Each structure stands twice: as C-alpha cells, then as structure tokens.
C-alpha cells in the first residue's frame, strides 16, 4: 500500500461544511427579509421654517 495518497477527511470536509452553513445563513436572511424588510431607510432632512419674531 502506498502512503502518498493519504486523505485527511476533516480538511476535505471543511469546505463542504462551510458551504452548507453559508447556504443556511442565506436562506435565513431571505426568510427574515420576506417578513421584516431590512432595507436601509434614508432619513430626509427637513427644512426648518424660521419664524419671524413679532
């Protein structure tokens, strides 16, 4: 048996596990976005009317 084809299963599994977690996070974000829109609301600056003193 040759030892040059040794596979570390933990390191081989890591990218796939990370991809699954990223997909899960993406799905959760989409569900929350559907229920509670997280769009950034721009705050419009209001012009303050100056009152004349009597």
C-alpha positions as CSV (number, residue, x, y, z in Angstrom):
1,X,0.0,0.0,0.0
2,X,1.3,3.4,-0.9
3,X,1.3,6.2,1.8
4,X,1.4,9.1,-0.7
5,X,-2.4,9.0,-1.2
6,X,-3.4,9.8,2.4
7,X,-6.5,11.9,2.7
8,X,-7.3,14.0,5.8
9,X,-11.1,13.7,5.9
10,X,-11.5,16.6,8.3
11,X,-9.7,19.1,5.9
12,X,-11.6,17.6,2.9
13,X,-14.9,18.0,4.7
14,X,-14.4,21.6,5.9
15,X,-15.1,23.5,2.6
16,X,-18.3,21.5,2.1
17,X,-19.4,22.1,5.6
18,X,-18.7,25.8,5.3
19,X,-20.7,25.9,2.0
20,X,-23.7,24.3,3.7
21,X,-23.6,26.8,6.6
22,X,-23.4,29.7,4.2
23,X,-26.4,28.4,2.3
24,X,-28.3,28.0,5.6
25,X,-27.5,31.6,6.5
26,X,-28.5,32.9,3.1
27,X,-31.9,31.1,3.4
28,X,-32.5,32.5,6.8
29,X,-31.7,36.0,5.6
30,X,-34.1,35.6,2.7
31,X,-36.9,34.5,5.1
32,X,-36.3,37.3,7.5
33,X,-36.2,39.8,4.6
34,X,-39.6,38.5,3.4
35,X,-41.1,39.0,6.9
36,X,-39.3,42.1,8.0
37,X,-37.7,44.2,5.3
38,X,-34.3,45.3,6.3
39,X,-33.8,48.0,3.7
40,X,-32.0,51.0,4.9
41,X,-34.3,53.9,5.1
42,X,-32.8,57.2,4.2
43,X,-33.7,60.0,6.6
44,X,-34.7,63.1,4.6
45,X,-33.5,66.3,6.2
46,X,-36.4,68.6,6.9
47,X,-36.1,72.2,6.2
48,X,-36.9,74.2,9.3
49,X,-39.0,77.3,8.8
50,X,-37.7,80.2,10.6
51,X,-40.4,82.1,12.5
52,X,-40.3,85.9,12.5
53,X,-40.4,87.5,15.9
54,X,-43.3,89.9,16.4
